Amino acid sequence: SVEELTPLWVVVVSYSSGNTFGHSSGNATVAAVCYSRGDAEAVEAAIYTDYKDNHSSFDNIMVLGYEIYSYQWKGYFESLESVHIEKVRVETA
């Protein structure tokens, strides 16, 4: 569980996708939610490295106990646009 106002670090991947009939860019997905900025930066680096080295592989990325599903930005029509980290705080309702 997360205590109220605990900072979390959200790793967001932006990617483009499409098919023979169209293309979209600026799609986004949350790749991981981390308890530390250092973990989030490690996830970010692993995503970039995996994309560069294994662009055609759809294997999940494992880093620091996080399992990242990379199929959304890998494929014939898909491509990674960016990875960024957002700091958020959890508040209870």
C-alpha positions in Angstrom: 0.0 0.0 0.0 1.0 3.6 -0.5 0.7 6.2 2.2 -1.0 9.5 1.3 1.2 12.0 -0.4 4.0 9.5 -1.0 5.8 10.5 -4.2 5.7 8.0 -7.0 7.5 8.1 -10.3 5.4 7.2 -13.4 7.3 6.1 -16.5 5.3 7.0 -19.6 6.1 5.8 -23.1 5.0 7.8 -26.2 4.8 5.8 -29.5 3.4 5.9 -32.9 1.3 3.1 -34.5 -0.7 2.4 -37.6 -1.4 0.0 -40.4 -1.6 0.1 -44.2 -4.6 2.5 -44.0 -3.5 5.1 -41.5 -1.0 6.2 -38.9 -1.2 7.8 -35.4 1.4 9.4 -33.3 1.4 10.7 -29.7 0.0 7.5 -28.3 1.0 6.9 -24.7 1.1 4.1 -22.1 2.3 3.8 -18.6 5.2 1.4 -18.5 5.8 1.4 -14.8 5.1 3.1 -11.5 8.1 3.3 -9.2 8.8 4.2 -5.6 12.0 6.0 -6.5 13.3 8.3 -9.2 16.4 6.0 -9.5 14.2 3.0 -10.3 12.2 5.1 -12.8 15.4 6.2 -14.6 16.6 2.6 -14.7 13.3 1.6 -16.3 13.6 4.5 -18.8 17.2 3.4 -19.7 16.1 -0.2 -20.1 13.3 0.7 -22.5 15.6 2.8 -24.7 18.3 0.1 -24.7 15.9 -2.7 -25.5 14.3 -0.7 -28.3 17.7 0.0 -29.8 19.1 -3.5 -29.4 15.9 -5.6 -29.8 13.5 -3.7 -32.0 12.0 -6.8 -33.5 11.8 -8.8 -30.3 8.5 -8.8 -28.4 10.0 -10.2 -25.2 9.1 -8.4 -22.1 11.7 -6.2 -20.5 12.7 -7.1 -17.0 14.4 -4.5 -14.8 14.6 -4.2 -11.0 11.6 -6.5 -10.6 9.5 -4.5 -13.1 8.1 -6.3 -16.1 7.6 -4.0 -19.0 5.4 -5.0 -22.0 7.0 -3.5 -25.0 4.7 -4.7 -27.8 2.9 -1.4 -28.1 6.0 0.4 -29.5 7.6 -2.5 -31.5 6.4 -3.8 -34.8 6.3 -3.1 -38.5 4.3 0.1 -38.2 5.1 1.0 -34.5 7.9 3.1 -33.2 9.1 4.5 -29.9 8.8 8.3 -29.8 10.0 9.1 -26.2 10.1 8.0 -22.7 9.5 10.4 -19.8 9.1 10.3 -16.1 6.3 12.1 -14.2 6.4 12.6 -10.4 2.9 12.1 -8.8 1.6 12.1 -5.3 -1.2 9.8 -4.1 -4.0 11.3 -2.1 -6.8 9.3 -0.5 -10.4 10.3 -1.3 
